[in-house]
């Protein structure tokens, strides 16, 4: 009781220490509120997800309040060594228990800060290709071609190679391979397929005009590769049109396009005197 009277005595040092400690706590509450508002507004302005912004702002606010409490206890003369040890133990437990969650959360913040993609972009990562629907505290939500929703962990997206396939005005280069007979006039074949590609609407000459060359030789003939540029949005229609035009041009020019063949020998073991029958079977 005497200690309490001393603390509440306006003339004692303990009383004024308590007053200053209360003022510090109140001030830390106002500062925490200001920090939350400013930090959340700044992150939203930088296109960081709203849920991630709110979470980070709350963490920053509670951190300010925590340090305000530590300062207030120090002013009142409380030994801070046990408090610091308790804080370290709790922080270590949370760190190990929620290691995966913390890593994904931090990776999500980095992805949104770096902005390698926007909502609605089509990206390819971790073996999946789909449209970005959301980036949350744990994963990137992708809608793949068949409509399924795939949750790819943020850490995987951040640390693995990622291809952003979106861009209505972006350019893409496509390649088509045509197999021709090994006795063909290859200069003529290359000229035929490049002319065919150039004549297709949607094929772009900048950064480079369509080009072709011998890419490989296999057991059926020689492969000529045709490369051309087009807009990403027109990729399917342009590739299809170039394929049809090149095949028609090669056929009109009489260029032979061989296919693999197999020889099947049929013999009847019950008729040893009969000659085996040989059939050539072509795969077209």
Secondary structure as GFF3:
##gff-version 3
##sequence-region A 1 284
A	DSSP	alpha_helix	2	8	.	.	.	ID=ss1
A	DSSP	alpha_helix	13	45	.	.	.	ID=ss2
A	DSSP	alpha_helix	50	75	.	.	.	ID=ss3
A	DSSP	alpha_helix	80	97	.	.	.	ID=ss4
A	DSSP	alpha_helix	99	114	.	.	.	ID=ss5
A	DSSP	beta_strand	122	125	.	.	.	ID=ss6
A	DSSP	beta_strand	128	135	.	.	.	ID=ss7
A	DSSP	beta_strand	139	144	.	.	.	ID=ss8
A	DSSP	beta_strand	149	153	.	.	.	ID=ss9
A	DSSP	alpha_helix	154	159	.	.	.	ID=ss10
A	DSSP	beta_strand	162	164	.	.	.	ID=ss11
A	DSSP	beta_strand	171	180	.	.	.	ID=ss12
A	DSSP	alpha_helix	186	198	.	.	.	ID=ss13
A	DSSP	beta_strand	203	204	.	.	.	ID=ss14
A	DSSP	beta_strand	211	218	.	.	.	ID=ss15
A	DSSP	beta_strand	221	231	.	.	.	ID=ss16
A	DSSP	three_ten_helix	232	234	.	.	.	ID=ss17
A	DSSP	alpha_helix	235	252	.	.	.	ID=ss18
A	DSSP	beta_strand	261	266	.	.	.	ID=ss19
A	DSSP	beta_strand	277	282	.	.	.	ID=ss20
###
